[in-house]
Amino acid sequence: MVKKNQKPQRNVMTLEGQMAAIGVMVSAATLSQREIDAVDIETVLVEMITAIAREGASLRLPTLLLSWVAEHGGAVIVEKLQRLLVERKRSGEDVSVTALCAQFAGRCGHKRWAPLVKRFAPRTTRYLGPRELAESLVRLRGKENWADGSGFVVPSGSLETSTKWVLSQSSLAKLSRQYQNRLVFGAQWRADIITAIQRGARTPAEISRMSGASYEPCYRVNLELGLAGWPDIALRPEGNGHKVA
């Protein structure tokens, strides 16, 4: 469970740097392991979603977001993502693009995203991109049927997602310890608790603070690892950094 009012600390990296750390190929920046470890997957997704609302007309960021979701959506802890989104919505930010993202995730087979469609869909129909241009394109080319139910109208062909915009699962697992643990342990809190231990947390309170999970599962997982004879998970050497794109 998520501890109420607890969330991963905001990262001081630029949005592009955070995106690169979760496998979006947007720059040729070299990030250290420390910088990559400081990035939380769901937090970056929320930053992308809110940035799309602020940018408005640009389709570049939605294309990158949906490309990532198609490849990696199964590794997202949806409960964690939803809580972060609710917090941002309460602060007055527009997170409605979540519904479109979740609808697309379902189309890609990531069924656990389904509750987010209804939860965050806009009350009135919206067009993705400049409205007048989008309406013209819909008349000319039609719309993307997969978006039906999300509250958004997407002109056919306007979001050309591609694997070329994101790292593969195996490549991202080598880059991101958090993502690697999601593949090993599943998209659940246990994975992030173990990630926190790998990053140096040694008490349930430290693990809770670093992972965003509540104290009880942190205590339990830490205890279970000790009982299994796995009290220390080897820390990955920090190395000289990783070129992310």
SELUM-942541 format. One record per residue (C-alpha): residue number from 0; z, y, x negated. Coordinates in nm, 3 decimals, decimal comma. Example, Ala and Ser with C-alpha at 12.3 -4.5 7.8 and 13.67 -1.06 7.14 Angstrom:
// residues 2
<drendo><seq>0</seq><z>0,780</z><y>-0,450</y><x>-1,230</x></drendo>
<drendo><seq>1</seq><z>0,714</z><y>-0,106</y><x>-1,367</x></drendo>
//
This chain:
// residues 245
<drendo><seq>0</seq><z>0,000</z><y>0,000</y><x>0,000</x></drendo>
<drendo><seq>1</seq><z>-0,050</z><y>0,360</y><x>-0,099</x></drendo>
<drendo><seq>2</seq><z>0,264</z><y>0,558</y><x>-0,156</x></drendo>
<drendo><seq>3</seq><z>0,273</z><y>0,845</y><x>0,090</x></drendo>
<drendo><seq>4</seq><z>0,182</z><y>1,181</y><x>-0,060</x></drendo>
<drendo><seq>5</seq><z>0,105</z><y>1,015</y><x>-0,391</x></drendo>
<drendo><seq>6</seq><z>-0,239</z><y>1,025</y><x>-0,547</x></drendo>
<drendo><seq>7</seq><z>-0,395</z><y>1,004</y><x>-0,890</x></drendo>
<drendo><seq>8</seq><z>-0,371</z><y>1,325</y><x>-1,089</x></drendo>
<drendo><seq>9</seq><z>-0,672</z><y>1,556</y><x>-1,074</x></drendo>
<drendo><seq>10</seq><z>-0,894</z><y>1,520</y><x>-1,376</x></drendo>
<drendo><seq>11</seq><z>-0,982</z><y>1,830</y><x>-1,577</x></drendo>
<drendo><seq>12</seq><z>-1,327</z><y>1,695</y><x>-1,672</x></drendo>
<drendo><seq>13</seq><z>-1,636</z><y>1,841</y><x>-1,510</x></drendo>
<drendo><seq>14</seq><z>-1,773</z><y>1,658</y><x>-1,209</x></drendo>
<drendo><seq>15</seq><z>-2,070</z><y>1,538</y><x>-1,414</x></drendo>
<drendo><seq>16</seq><z>-1,834</z><y>1,401</y><x>-1,677</x></drendo>
<drendo><seq>17</seq><z>-1,631</z><y>1,217</y><x>-1,414</x></drendo>
<drendo><seq>18</seq><z>-1,949</z><y>1,080</y><x>-1,257</x></drendo>
<drendo><seq>19</seq><z>-2,066</z><y>0,958</y><x>-1,597</x></drendo>
<drendo><seq>20</seq><z>-1,733</z><y>0,780</y><x>-1,645</x></drendo>
<drendo><seq>21</seq><z>-1,793</z><y>0,570</y><x>-1,331</x></drendo>
<drendo><seq>22</seq><z>-2,150</z><y>0,487</y><x>-1,428</x></drendo>
<drendo><seq>23</seq><z>-2,365</z><y>0,762</y><x>-1,276</x></drendo>
<drendo><seq>24</seq><z>-2,633</z><y>0,843</y><x>-1,531</x></drendo>
<drendo><seq>25</seq><z>-2,631</z><y>1,221</y><x>-1,522</x></drendo>
<drendo><seq>26</seq><z>-2,591</z><y>1,322</y><x>-1,885</x></drendo>
<drendo><seq>27</seq><z>-2,596</z><y>1,199</y><x>-2,242</x></drendo>
<drendo><seq>28</seq><z>-2,234</z><y>1,292</y><x>-2,298</x></drendo>
<drendo><seq>29</seq><z>-2,015</z><y>1,081</y><x>-2,522</x></drendo>
<drendo><seq>30</seq><z>-1,679</z><y>1,013</y><x>-2,362</x></drendo>
<drendo><seq>31</seq><z>-1,376</z><y>0,869</y><x>-2,537</x></drendo>
<drendo><seq>32</seq><z>-1,198</z><y>0,569</y><x>-2,391</x></drendo>
<drendo><seq>33</seq><z>-0,906</z><y>0,800</y><x>-2,314</x></drendo>
<drendo><seq>34</seq><z>-1,133</z><y>1,025</y><x>-2,106</x></drendo>
<drendo><seq>35</seq><z>-1,286</z><y>0,730</y><x>-1,923</x></drendo>
<drendo><seq>36</seq><z>-0,943</z><y>0,583</y><x>-1,851</x></drendo>
<drendo><seq>37</seq><z>-0,830</z><y>0,916</y><x>-1,705</x></drendo>
<drendo><seq>38</seq><z>-1,096</z><y>0,891</y><x>-1,433</x></drendo>
<drendo><seq>39</seq><z>-1,020</z><y>0,724</y><x>-1,100</x></drendo>
<drendo><seq>40</seq><z>-1,312</z><y>0,576</y><x>-0,905</x></drendo>
<drendo><seq>41</seq><z>-1,209</z><y>0,685</y><x>-0,555</x></drendo>
<drendo><seq>42</seq><z>-1,111</z><y>1,032</y><x>-0,670</x></drendo>
<drendo><seq>43</seq><z>-1,456</z><y>1,084</y><x>-0,820</x></drendo>
<drendo><seq>44</seq><z>-1,623</z><y>0,965</y><x>-0,500</x></drendo>
<drendo><seq>45</seq><z>-1,420</z><y>1,219</y><x>-0,302</x></drendo>
<drendo><seq>46</seq><z>-1,519</z><y>1,493</y><x>-0,546</x></drendo>
<drendo><seq>47</seq><z>-1,885</z><y>1,401</y><x>-0,499</x></drendo>
<drendo><seq>48</seq><z>-1,854</z><y>1,396</y><x>-0,120</x></drendo>
<drendo><seq>49</seq><z>-1,692</z><y>1,739</y><x>-0,104</x></drendo>
<drendo><seq>50</seq><z>-1,939</z><y>1,879</y><x>-0,357</x></drendo>
<drendo><seq>51</seq><z>-2,229</z><y>1,768</y><x>-0,135</x></drendo>
<drendo><seq>52</seq><z>-2,083</z><y>1,970</y><x>0,153</x></drendo>
<drendo><seq>53</seq><z>-2,046</z><y>2,276</y><x>-0,071</x></drendo>
<drendo><seq>54</seq><z>-2,395</z><y>2,253</y><x>-0,222</x></drendo>
<drendo><seq>55</seq><z>-2,556</z><y>2,208</y><x>0,119</x></drendo>
<drendo><seq>56</seq><z>-2,931</z><y>2,189</y><x>0,063</x></drendo>
<drendo><seq>57</seq><z>-2,956</z><y>1,983</y><x>-0,255</x></drendo>
<drendo><seq>58</seq><z>-3,038</z><y>1,614</y><x>-0,211</x></drendo>
<drendo><seq>59</seq><z>-2,978</z><y>1,526</y><x>-0,576</x></drendo>
<drendo><seq>60</seq><z>-2,609</z><y>1,453</y><x>-0,540</x></drendo>
<drendo><seq>61</seq><z>-2,641</z><y>1,248</y><x>-0,217</x></drendo>
<drendo><seq>62</seq><z>-2,911</z><y>1,040</y><x>-0,388</x></drendo>
<drendo><seq>63</seq><z>-2,683</z><y>0,971</y><x>-0,684</x></drendo>
<drendo><seq>64</seq><z>-2,386</z><y>0,893</y><x>-0,460</x></drendo>
<drendo><seq>65</seq><z>-2,575</z><y>0,646</y><x>-0,243</x></drendo>
<drendo><seq>66</seq><z>-2,735</z><y>0,485</y><x>-0,547</x></drendo>
<drendo><seq>67</seq><z>-2,384</z><y>0,425</y><x>-0,685</x></drendo>
<drendo><seq>68</seq><z>-2,258</z><y>0,290</y><x>-0,352</x></drendo>
<drendo><seq>69</seq><z>-2,548</z><y>0,046</y><x>-0,328</x></drendo>
<drendo><seq>70</seq><z>-2,462</z><y>-0,102</y><x>-0,667</x></drendo>
<drendo><seq>71</seq><z>-2,084</z><y>-0,068</y><x>-0,679</x></drendo>
<drendo><seq>72</seq><z>-1,959</z><y>-0,013</y><x>-0,322</x></drendo>
<drendo><seq>73</seq><z>-1,798</z><y>-0,356</y><x>-0,316</x></drendo>
<drendo><seq>74</seq><z>-1,558</z><y>-0,250</y><x>-0,593</x></drendo>
<drendo><seq>75</seq><z>-1,408</z><y>0,040</y><x>-0,395</x></drendo>
<drendo><seq>76</seq><z>-1,057</z><y>0,019</y><x>-0,249</x></drendo>
<drendo><seq>77</seq><z>-1,149</z><y>0,157</y><x>0,092</x></drendo>
<drendo><seq>78</seq><z>-0,789</z><y>0,215</y><x>0,202</x></drendo>
<drendo><seq>79</seq><z>-0,732</z><y>0,429</y><x>-0,106</x></drendo>
<drendo><seq>80</seq><z>-1,055</z><y>0,619</y><x>-0,053</x></drendo>
<drendo><seq>81</seq><z>-0,969</z><y>0,689</y><x>0,309</x></drendo>
<drendo><seq>82</seq><z>-0,624</z><y>0,828</y><x>0,226</x></drendo>
<drendo><seq>83</seq><z>-0,768</z><y>1,064</y><x>-0,035</x></drendo>
<drendo><seq>84</seq><z>-1,034</z><y>1,179</y><x>0,210</x></drendo>
<drendo><seq>85</seq><z>-0,780</z><y>1,243</y><x>0,486</x></drendo>
<drendo><seq>86</seq><z>-0,577</z><y>1,456</y><x>0,245</x></drendo>
<drendo><seq>87</seq><z>-0,883</z><y>1,663</y><x>0,155</x></drendo>
<drendo><seq>88</seq><z>-0,983</z><y>1,698</y><x>0,520</x></drendo>
<drendo><seq>89</seq><z>-0,636</z><y>1,825</y><x>0,608</x></drendo>
<drendo><seq>90</seq><z>-0,672</z><y>2,085</y><x>0,336</x></drendo>
<drendo><seq>91</seq><z>-0,983</z><y>2,216</y><x>0,514</x></drendo>
<drendo><seq>92</seq><z>-1,259</z><y>2,055</y><x>0,311</x></drendo>
<drendo><seq>93</seq><z>-1,569</z><y>1,901</y><x>0,469</x></drendo>
<drendo><seq>94</seq><z>-1,574</z><y>1,525</y><x>0,408</x></drendo>
<drendo><seq>95</seq><z>-1,816</z><y>1,430</y><x>0,687</x></drendo>
<drendo><seq>96</seq><z>-2,075</z><y>1,299</y><x>0,441</x></drendo>
<drendo><seq>97</seq><z>-1,837</z><y>1,004</y><x>0,408</x></drendo>
<drendo><seq>98</seq><z>-1,972</z><y>0,872</y><x>0,740</x></drendo>
<drendo><seq>99</seq><z>-2,329</z><y>0,868</y><x>0,607</x></drendo>
<drendo><seq>100</seq><z>-2,212</z><y>0,708</y><x>0,285</x></drendo>
<drendo><seq>101</seq><z>-2,017</z><y>0,441</y><x>0,473</x></drendo>
<drendo><seq>102</seq><z>-2,311</z><y>0,371</y><x>0,703</x></drendo>
<drendo><seq>103</seq><z>-2,532</z><y>0,319</y><x>0,399</x></drendo>
<drendo><seq>104</seq><z>-2,267</z><y>0,100</y><x>0,237</x></drendo>
<drendo><seq>105</seq><z>-2,272</z><y>-0,126</y><x>0,543</x></drendo>
<drendo><seq>106</seq><z>-2,651</z><y>-0,151</y><x>0,517</x></drendo>
<drendo><seq>107</seq><z>-2,602</z><y>-0,267</y><x>0,157</x></drendo>
<drendo><seq>108</seq><z>-2,358</z><y>-0,538</y><x>0,264</x></drendo>
<drendo><seq>109</seq><z>-2,030</z><y>-0,358</y><x>0,189</x></drendo>
<drendo><seq>110</seq><z>-1,877</z><y>-0,422</y><x>0,530</x></drendo>
<drendo><seq>111</seq><z>-1,528</z><y>-0,297</y><x>0,447</x></drendo>
<drendo><seq>112</seq><z>-1,660</z><y>0,061</y><x>0,460</x></drendo>
<drendo><seq>113</seq><z>-1,727</z><y>0,034</y><x>0,835</x></drendo>
<drendo><seq>114</seq><z>-1,405</z><y>0,206</y><x>0,959</x></drendo>
<drendo><seq>115</seq><z>-1,493</z><y>0,519</y><x>0,762</x></drendo>
<drendo><seq>116</seq><z>-1,804</z><y>0,585</y><x>0,974</x></drendo>
<drendo><seq>117</seq><z>-1,618</z><y>0,659</y><x>1,295</x></drendo>
<drendo><seq>118</seq><z>-1,324</z><y>0,819</y><x>1,114</x></drendo>
<drendo><seq>119</seq><z>-1,529</z><y>1,088</y><x>0,939</x></drendo>
<drendo><seq>120</seq><z>-1,852</z><y>1,130</y><x>1,139</x></drendo>
<drendo><seq>121</seq><z>-1,923</z><y>1,495</y><x>1,235</x></drendo>
<drendo><seq>122</seq><z>-1,877</z><y>1,586</y><x>1,600</x></drendo>
<drendo><seq>123</seq><z>-2,226</z><y>1,734</y><x>1,624</x></drendo>
<drendo><seq>124</seq><z>-2,543</z><y>1,594</y><x>1,471</x></drendo>
<drendo><seq>125</seq><z>-2,628</z><y>1,723</y><x>1,126</x></drendo>
<drendo><seq>126</seq><z>-2,938</z><y>1,710</y><x>0,912</x></drendo>
<drendo><seq>127</seq><z>-2,920</z><y>1,617</y><x>0,547</x></drendo>
<drendo><seq>128</seq><z>-3,081</z><y>1,896</y><x>0,347</x></drendo>
<drendo><seq>129</seq><z>-3,218</z><y>2,230</y><x>0,476</x></drendo>
<drendo><seq>130</seq><z>-3,222</z><y>2,198</y><x>0,857</x></drendo>
<drendo><seq>131</seq><z>-3,565</z><y>2,353</y><x>0,924</x></drendo>
<drendo><seq>132</seq><z>-3,730</z><y>2,148</y><x>0,651</x></drendo>
<drendo><seq>133</seq><z>-3,549</z><y>1,833</y><x>0,761</x></drendo>
<drendo><seq>134</seq><z>-3,658</z><y>1,881</y><x>1,123</x></drendo>
<drendo><seq>135</seq><z>-4,020</z><y>1,926</y><x>1,011</x></drendo>
<drendo><seq>136</seq><z>-4,006</z><y>1,615</y><x>0,794</x></drendo>
<drendo><seq>137</seq><z>-3,858</z><y>1,411</y><x>1,078</x></drendo>
<drendo><seq>138</seq><z>-4,146</z><y>1,517</y><x>1,305</x></drendo>
<drendo><seq>139</seq><z>-4,398</z><y>1,425</y><x>1,036</x></drendo>
<drendo><seq>140</seq><z>-4,248</z><y>1,111</y><x>0,888</x></drendo>
<drendo><seq>141</seq><z>-3,971</z><y>0,999</y><x>1,118</x></drendo>
<drendo><seq>142</seq><z>-3,610</z><y>0,934</y><x>1,027</x></drendo>
<drendo><seq>143</seq><z>-3,410</z><y>0,673</y><x>0,842</x></drendo>
<drendo><seq>144</seq><z>-3,286</z><y>0,435</y><x>1,111</x></drendo>
<drendo><seq>145</seq><z>-3,001</z><y>0,309</y><x>0,894</x></drendo>
<drendo><seq>146</seq><z>-2,831</z><y>0,648</y><x>0,932</x></drendo>
<drendo><seq>147</seq><z>-2,805</z><y>0,614</y><x>1,312</x></drendo>
<drendo><seq>148</seq><z>-2,441</z><y>0,627</y><x>1,417</x></drendo>
<drendo><seq>149</seq><z>-2,327</z><y>0,831</y><x>1,118</x></drendo>
<drendo><seq>150</seq><z>-2,378</z><y>1,169</y><x>1,281</x></drendo>
<drendo><seq>151</seq><z>-2,650</z><y>1,256</y><x>1,031</x></drendo>
<drendo><seq>152</seq><z>-3,028</z><y>1,265</y><x>1,062</x></drendo>
<drendo><seq>153</seq><z>-3,205</z><y>1,177</y><x>0,737</x></drendo>
<drendo><seq>154</seq><z>-3,581</z><y>1,236</y><x>0,708</x></drendo>
<drendo><seq>155</seq><z>-3,763</z><y>0,917</y><x>0,612</x></drendo>
<drendo><seq>156</seq><z>-3,804</z><y>0,886</y><x>0,237</x></drendo>
<drendo><seq>157</seq><z>-3,588</z><y>1,186</y><x>0,149</x></drendo>
<drendo><seq>158</seq><z>-3,317</z><y>0,978</y><x>-0,017</x></drendo>
<drendo><seq>159</seq><z>-3,487</z><y>0,752</y><x>-0,270</x></drendo>
<drendo><seq>160</seq><z>-3,192</z><y>0,561</y><x>-0,412</x></drendo>
<drendo><seq>161</seq><z>-3,250</z><y>0,364</y><x>-0,728</x></drendo>
<drendo><seq>162</seq><z>-3,064</z><y>0,146</y><x>-0,977</x></drendo>
<drendo><seq>163</seq><z>-3,206</z><y>0,366</y><x>-1,253</x></drendo>
<drendo><seq>164</seq><z>-2,949</z><y>0,633</y><x>-1,165</x></drendo>
<drendo><seq>165</seq><z>-2,646</z><y>0,410</y><x>-1,223</x></drendo>
<drendo><seq>166</seq><z>-2,519</z><y>0,155</y><x>-1,470</x></drendo>
<drendo><seq>167</seq><z>-2,532</z><y>-0,211</y><x>-1,373</x></drendo>
<drendo><seq>168</seq><z>-2,212</z><y>-0,391</y><x>-1,279</x></drendo>
<drendo><seq>169</seq><z>-2,190</z><y>-0,565</y><x>-1,616</x></drendo>
<drendo><seq>170</seq><z>-2,252</z><y>-0,242</y><x>-1,808</x></drendo>
<drendo><seq>171</seq><z>-1,995</z><y>-0,046</y><x>-1,608</x></drendo>
<drendo><seq>172</seq><z>-1,740</z><y>-0,324</y><x>-1,655</x></drendo>
<drendo><seq>173</seq><z>-1,773</z><y>-0,279</y><x>-2,030</x></drendo>
<drendo><seq>174</seq><z>-1,724</z><y>0,095</y><x>-1,995</x></drendo>
<drendo><seq>175</seq><z>-1,448</z><y>0,122</y><x>-1,734</x></drendo>
<drendo><seq>176</seq><z>-1,130</z><y>-0,081</y><x>-1,752</x></drendo>
<drendo><seq>177</seq><z>-1,051</z><y>0,007</y><x>-1,389</x></drendo>
<drendo><seq>178</seq><z>-1,389</z><y>-0,118</y><x>-1,269</x></drendo>
<drendo><seq>179</seq><z>-1,363</z><y>-0,433</y><x>-1,480</x></drendo>
<drendo><seq>180</seq><z>-1,031</z><y>-0,517</y><x>-1,316</x></drendo>
<drendo><seq>181</seq><z>-1,181</z><y>-0,460</y><x>-0,972</x></drendo>
<drendo><seq>182</seq><z>-1,439</z><y>-0,729</y><x>-1,052</x></drendo>
<drendo><seq>183</seq><z>-1,174</z><y>-0,969</y><x>-1,186</x></drendo>
<drendo><seq>184</seq><z>-0,898</z><y>-0,917</y><x>-0,927</x></drendo>
<drendo><seq>185</seq><z>-1,097</z><y>-0,777</y><x>-0,635</x></drendo>
<drendo><seq>186</seq><z>-1,103</z><y>-0,430</y><x>-0,480</x></drendo>
<drendo><seq>187</seq><z>-0,730</z><y>-0,422</y><x>-0,415</x></drendo>
<drendo><seq>188</seq><z>-0,418</z><y>-0,252</y><x>-0,544</x></drendo>
<drendo><seq>189</seq><z>-0,332</z><y>-0,538</y><x>-0,780</x></drendo>
<drendo><seq>190</seq><z>-0,637</z><y>-0,444</y><x>-0,987</x></drendo>
<drendo><seq>191</seq><z>-0,526</z><y>-0,082</y><x>-1,026</x></drendo>
<drendo><seq>192</seq><z>-0,167</z><y>-0,183</y><x>-1,095</x></drendo>
<drendo><seq>193</seq><z>-0,286</z><y>-0,402</y><x>-1,381</x></drendo>
<drendo><seq>194</seq><z>-0,507</z><y>-0,118</y><x>-1,500</x></drendo>
<drendo><seq>195</seq><z>-0,203</z><y>0,109</y><x>-1,515</x></drendo>
<drendo><seq>196</seq><z>-0,017</z><y>-0,150</y><x>-1,723</x></drendo>
<drendo><seq>197</seq><z>-0,313</z><y>-0,170</y><x>-1,959</x></drendo>
<drendo><seq>198</seq><z>-0,304</z><y>0,207</y><x>-1,992</x></drendo>
<drendo><seq>199</seq><z>0,055</z><y>0,195</y><x>-2,111</x></drendo>
<drendo><seq>200</seq><z>0,278</z><y>0,198</y><x>-1,800</x></drendo>
<drendo><seq>201</seq><z>0,578</z><y>-0,027</y><x>-1,854</x></drendo>
<drendo><seq>202</seq><z>0,811</z><y>0,028</y><x>-1,557</x></drendo>
<drendo><seq>203</seq><z>0,735</z><y>0,000</y><x>-1,185</x></drendo>
<drendo><seq>204</seq><z>0,790</z><y>0,375</y><x>-1,150</x></drendo>
<drendo><seq>205</seq><z>0,540</z><y>0,451</y><x>-1,426</x></drendo>
<drendo><seq>206</seq><z>0,293</z><y>0,202</y><x>-1,282</x></drendo>
<drendo><seq>207</seq><z>0,328</z><y>0,360</y><x>-0,937</x></drendo>
<drendo><seq>208</seq><z>0,271</z><y>0,709</y><x>-1,076</x></drendo>
<drendo><seq>209</seq><z>-0,037</z><y>0,607</y><x>-1,274</x></drendo>
<drendo><seq>210</seq><z>-0,199</z><y>0,382</y><x>-1,012</x></drendo>
<drendo><seq>211</seq><z>-0,112</z><y>0,569</y><x>-0,694</x></drendo>
<drendo><seq>212</seq><z>0,025</z><y>0,248</y><x>-0,540</x></drendo>
<drendo><seq>213</seq><z>0,370</z><y>0,238</y><x>-0,382</x></drendo>
<drendo><seq>214</seq><z>0,671</z><y>0,116</y><x>-0,578</x></drendo>
<drendo><seq>215</seq><z>0,713</z><y>-0,222</y><x>-0,407</x></drendo>
<drendo><seq>216</seq><z>0,376</z><y>-0,380</y><x>-0,502</x></drendo>
<drendo><seq>217</seq><z>0,407</z><y>-0,231</y><x>-0,851</x></drendo>
<drendo><seq>218</seq><z>0,746</z><y>-0,397</y><x>-0,894</x></drendo>
<drendo><seq>219</seq><z>0,620</z><y>-0,727</y><x>-0,750</x></drendo>
<drendo><seq>220</seq><z>0,299</z><y>-0,748</y><x>-0,955</x></drendo>
<drendo><seq>221</seq><z>0,482</z><y>-0,651</y><x>-1,273</x></drendo>
<drendo><seq>222</seq><z>0,739</z><y>-0,924</y><x>-1,205</x></drendo>
<drendo><seq>223</seq><z>0,470</z><y>-1,182</y><x>-1,126</x></drendo>
<drendo><seq>224</seq><z>0,289</z><y>-1,108</y><x>-1,451</x></drendo>
<drendo><seq>225</seq><z>0,612</z><y>-1,164</y><x>-1,641</x></drendo>
<drendo><seq>226</seq><z>0,681</z><y>-1,492</y><x>-1,460</x></drendo>
<drendo><seq>227</seq><z>0,329</z><y>-1,604</y><x>-1,544</x></drendo>
<drendo><seq>228</seq><z>0,397</z><y>-1,543</y><x>-1,911</x></drendo>
<drendo><seq>229</seq><z>0,169</z><y>-1,243</y><x>-1,916</x></drendo>
<drendo><seq>230</seq><z>0,414</z><y>-0,959</y><x>-1,980</x></drendo>
<drendo><seq>231</seq><z>0,171</z><y>-0,756</y><x>-2,186</x></drendo>
<drendo><seq>232</seq><z>-0,198</z><y>-0,712</y><x>-2,117</x></drendo>
<drendo><seq>233</seq><z>-0,382</z><y>-0,627</y><x>-2,436</x></drendo>
<drendo><seq>234</seq><z>-0,477</z><y>-0,263</y><x>-2,460</x></drendo>
<drendo><seq>235</seq><z>-0,839</z><y>-0,196</y><x>-2,537</x></drendo>
<drendo><seq>236</seq><z>-0,884</z><y>-0,011</y><x>-2,868</x></drendo>
<drendo><seq>237</seq><z>-0,963</z><y>0,353</y><x>-2,813</x></drendo>
<drendo><seq>238</seq><z>-1,258</z><y>0,342</y><x>-3,054</x></drendo>
<drendo><seq>239</seq><z>-1,494</z><y>0,629</y><x>-3,124</x></drendo>
<drendo><seq>240</seq><z>-1,617</z><y>0,689</y><x>-2,772</x></drendo>
<drendo><seq>241</seq><z>-1,893</z><y>0,559</y><x>-2,553</x></drendo>
<drendo><seq>242</seq><z>-2,228</z><y>0,712</y><x>-2,477</x></drendo>
<drendo><seq>243</seq><z>-2,246</z><y>0,692</y><x>-2,101</x></drendo>
<drendo><seq>244</seq><z>-2,608</z><y>0,775</y><x>-2,032</x></drendo>
//
